[in-house]
Amino acid sequence: MFCAVRPRQPALRLAGARSVSVLKQLRNWVREQTFSPLDNLRTFDAPYGRSLLTFNCDAEELERWELASDTLHYGSSRSTLVVTADRTALWSGSTSLDLSLPPGPEGAMEAHAQRGTRGKDPTKTGWCAMRTSVAEEFWDLSEFDGVCLRVRPDRRRYMFNIRTAGPLDDNRKEDIYQAPLPRFPPSEHATQIQRETPWAHGVLPDDDGWITYRIPWGAFMLTYRGYVQPHPQAMNLAKMSHFGLLIADGLADDFAMELGEITAFRYHDSEHNVPHVRAGLQLNEAHNYYEQSEL
């Protein structure tokens, strides 16, 4: 059930360095979802949480994480990942929208490739990412409701990325799913953010600024070559290959996110009538994630 075909209708463009485009696509995508009643939820035997990746470690253990940025496309964004005094991990750096093109024909060709359809703004700058391989962990997370991040972010906009097996076509070995993390403290667009990420309503930072994001599987958008797929199928929860974070909000500024732990989670039965929990469960059911747990 994990083999997918590319939809015939036009897909939506996901501009990696332009958060406005990403948010517009996400808003439209969420509005188009049709949520069915929670009549088909089964009772899981799995625990309510399972630790997947921790950052209470030393510098050597952080070497499993790969860092990338727009320097791959002659950009100037940079980031580092270090251990803090509290033995957490700090991912920080700066994003830039500038290009440092080489001289001559090579630079001219790259400049042409960097331009958008209007021939004005660069589209491949302003981003940093970190990821780690989890293929050899052999996780099967089909009896969980989603992934949980314990982080202390700044006010920038981040995305959580998951790569899984289940190609969209014969030329691709992995699918890429992305979910946005709401900003805190909430901006003046808090109502809009709540509408775009109903599963996160009620999530607040603690007194030290740490936030626990519980992201249901259904909140992840399937992307392909920079395009959000309008009718995504469920990701393959038994064959995940990479976890990662991305910052690409179209800003030229410093950023910092402290990382604590990544876990798989299951909503408690007593929470099912809480509005944001119900929204997460409905997203999962709408995208057939509970069918995987029955295989």
C-alpha positions in Angstrom: 0.0 0.0 0.0 3.0 2.2 0.1 3.6 2.6 -3.7 2.4 6.0 -4.9 1.9 7.5 -8.3 2.3 11.2 -9.1 -1.0 12.9 -9.2 -2.2 14.0 -12.7 -3.4 17.4 -11.5 -0.8 20.2 -11.1 1.0 20.1 -7.8 1.7 23.0 -5.5 5.2 24.7 -5.6 7.0 24.6 -2.3 9.5 27.5 -2.4 12.3 26.4 -0.1 13.4 29.9 0.9 10.0 31.7 0.8 7.9 31.0 3.8 5.0 33.0 2.5 4.6 30.5 -0.3 4.9 27.6 2.1 2.3 29.0 4.4 -0.2 29.7 1.6 0.1 26.1 0.4 -0.3 24.7 3.9 -3.3 26.9 4.6 -5.0 25.7 1.4 -4.0 22.1 2.0 -5.5 22.1 5.5 -8.7 23.8 4.4 -9.2 21.0 1.7 -9.0 18.2 4.3 -12.2 16.4 5.0 -12.3 15.0 8.5 -14.5 12.0 9.2 -15.9 11.0 12.6 -13.6 9.1 14.8 -15.5 5.9 14.5 -12.7 3.6 13.3 -10.0 4.2 15.9 -8.7 1.0 17.3 -7.2 0.5 20.8 -3.4 0.3 20.6 -1.3 -2.0 22.8 1.7 0.3 22.3 3.0 2.5 25.2 2.1 6.2 25.1 5.7 7.2 24.3 8.9 5.8 22.9 12.2 7.6 23.0 13.8 7.8 19.5 16.6 10.3 19.6 18.1 12.1 22.6 20.4 15.1 22.7 21.7 14.5 26.3 25.0 13.5 24.8 28.6 14.6 24.0 30.1 16.1 20.9 31.0 12.7 19.5 27.5 11.5 19.5 26.3 14.6 17.6 28.5 13.6 14.7 25.7 11.4 13.4 23.9 14.6 12.4 24.7 16.2 9.0 24.5 19.9 8.4 23.6 21.5 5.1 22.8 24.9 3.8 22.3 27.0 0.6 26.1 27.0 0.1 25.3 24.1 -2.1 23.8 26.8 -4.4 26.4 29.6 -3.8 24.5 30.9 -0.9 25.9 32.3 2.4 23.8 30.7 5.1 25.7 28.8 7.8 24.9 26.7 10.9 26.6 24.7 13.7 25.5 22.0 16.1 27.2 21.9 19.5 26.7 20.5 23.0 25.5 23.1 25.6 26.6 23.4 29.3 23.3 21.7 30.2 24.2 18.7 27.9 21.6 19.5 25.3 22.3 20.3 21.7 22.2 23.8 20.2 21.6 24.2 16.5 22.3 27.8 15.5 23.6 30.0 12.7 22.3 32.6 10.3 20.4 32.6 7.0 21.2 34.9 4.2 19.5 35.7 0.9 22.7 36.7 -0.8 24.4 34.8 -3.6 28.2 34.5 -4.0 28.3 33.5 -7.6 31.6 32.6 -9.4 32.7 34.8 -12.2 32.3 34.0 -15.9 29.8 31.7 -17.7 29.4 29.4 -14.7 28.2 32.3 -12.5 25.8 33.5 -15.3 24.3 30.1 -15.7 23.8 29.7 -11.9 22.3 33.1 -11.6 19.7 32.2 -14.3 19.0 28.9 -12.5 18.5 30.8 -9.2 15.8 33.1 -10.5 12.1 32.4 -10.1 9.5 32.4 -12.8 9.4 36.2 -12.7 13.1 36.4 -13.2 13.6 38.4 -10.0 14.1 36.8 -6.6 16.5 34.0 -5.8 14.7 30.8 -4.9 17.5 28.6 -3.5 19.0 30.8 -0.8 18.1 31.5 2.9 18.0 28.0 4.3 19.9 25.7 6.7 19.1 22.1 7.6 20.2 19.2 9.8 19.4 15.5 9.5 20.4 12.1 10.7 20.0 8.6 9.3 17.6 6.4 11.1 17.3 3.5 8.6 19.4 1.1 10.7 17.2 1.8 13.8 14.5 -0.4 12.1 11.6 1.5 13.7 8.0 0.5 13.2 6.0 3.4 14.5 2.6 2.4 13.0 1.1 2.0 16.5 1.8 5.6 17.5 -0.1 8.8 16.6 2.9 10.9 15.7 6.3 12.3 16.6 7.1 14.5 19.6 9.8 17.2 19.7 11.1 18.7 22.9 12.9 21.9 21.8 13.6 25.5 22.9 13.3 27.6 19.7 13.6 31.3 18.9 10.8 33.1 17.0 11.9 31.8 13.6 9.7 29.4 11.6 11.1 25.8 11.4 10.0 22.6 9.6 10.4 19.0 10.8 11.3 16.6 8.0 10.9 12.8 7.7 12.2 10.7 4.8 10.7 7.3 4.3 10.7 4.5 1.8 7.8 4.5 -0.7 8.8 6.2 -4.0 6.6 8.5 -5.9 7.9 7.1 -9.1 10.6 4.7 -10.4 13.3 7.4 -10.4 13.1 8.1 -6.7 13.9 5.9 -3.7 12.4 8.0 -0.9 9.5 10.3 0.0 10.0 13.5 1.9 7.3 14.7 4.4 7.4 18.1 6.1 5.5 19.6 9.0 5.7 23.2 10.1 6.4 24.1 13.8 4.2 27.0 15.0 6.1 30.0 16.3 6.1 30.9 20.0 5.3 33.4 21.5 2.4 33.5 19.0 2.6 36.3 16.5 -0.2 38.7 15.5 -1.2 36.0 13.1 -2.0 33.5 15.9 -5.5 32.9 14.7 -4.1 32.0 11.2 -1.4 29.7 12.7 -4.1 28.0 14.8 -6.2 27.4 11.6 -3.1 26.1 9.7 -2.0 23.8 12.6 -5.1 22.9 14.6 -3.2 20.0 16.2 -1.0 22.5 18.0 -3.7 24.7 19.6 -3.1 24.9 23.3 0.6 24.1 23.1 2.6 26.6 25.1 6.2 27.0 26.2 7.1 26.3 29.8 8.7 28.8 32.1 12.2 28.1 30.7 11.0 28.5 27.1 10.9 24.7 26.3 8.1 23.5 24.0 6.8 20.0 23.5 5.4 19.7 20.0 3.2 16.6 19.4 2.9 16.4 15.6 0.4 13.8 14.3 1.4 11.9 11.2 -1.4 13.5 9.2 0.1 17.0 9.7 3.1 16.1 7.4 2.9 17.2 3.8 4.3 15.0 1.1 6.7 16.9 -1.2 8.4 15.9 -4.4 11.1 18.0 -6.1 9.9 21.1 -4.2 6.2 20.5 -4.9 3.6 19.8 -2.2 1.5 16.9 -3.4 -2.2 17.8 -3.2 -3.4 14.2 -2.4 -0.6 12.7 -0.2 -0.8 9.1 0.9 0.3 8.0 4.3 4.1 7.8 4.9 5.6 4.4 5.4 5.9 4.3 9.2 7.9 1.0 9.2 10.6 2.2 6.8 11.9 5.7 7.9 15.3 6.7 6.6 16.0 10.2 7.9 14.8 12.7 10.6 15.7 16.4 10.3 15.0 20.0 10.8 14.8 22.8 8.3 14.7 26.6 8.6 13.7 28.4 5.3 11.4 31.2 6.3 12.6 33.8 3.8 14.5 35.9 6.4 18.1 37.0 6.6 18.8 36.7 10.3 20.4 34.7 13.1 18.6 31.6 14.4 18.9 29.2 17.4 17.1 26.1 18.5 18.0 24.1 21.6 17.2 20.4 21.2 16.2 18.0 24.0 14.6 14.8 22.7 12.6 13.3 19.8 10.0 10.6 20.7 7.1 8.7 19.2 3.8 9.4 21.0 0.3 8.1 21.3 -2.5 10.3 22.6 -3.9 9.2 25.9 -7.4 7.7 25.6 -8.7 10.4 28.1 -7.6 13.1 25.7 -9.6 12.1 22.7 -12.3 14.8 23.3 -9.8 17.6 23.6 -10.2 19.8 20.5 -6.5 19.9 19.4 -6.1 16.2 20.1 -9.2 15.4 18.2 -7.9 17.5 15.3 -4.7 15.4 15.3 -6.6 12.1 15.4 -8.9 13.3 12.5 -5.9 14.2 10.4 -4.4 10.8 10.9 -7.7 9.0 10.1 -8.2 11.2 7.0 -4.8 10.1 5.7 -5.3 6.4 6.5 -2.6 6.1 9.1 -4.7 3.8 11.3 -4.9 1.3 8.4 -1.2 0.7 8.7 -1.4 -0.3 12.4 -3.8 -3.1 11.4 -1.4 -4.7 8.8 
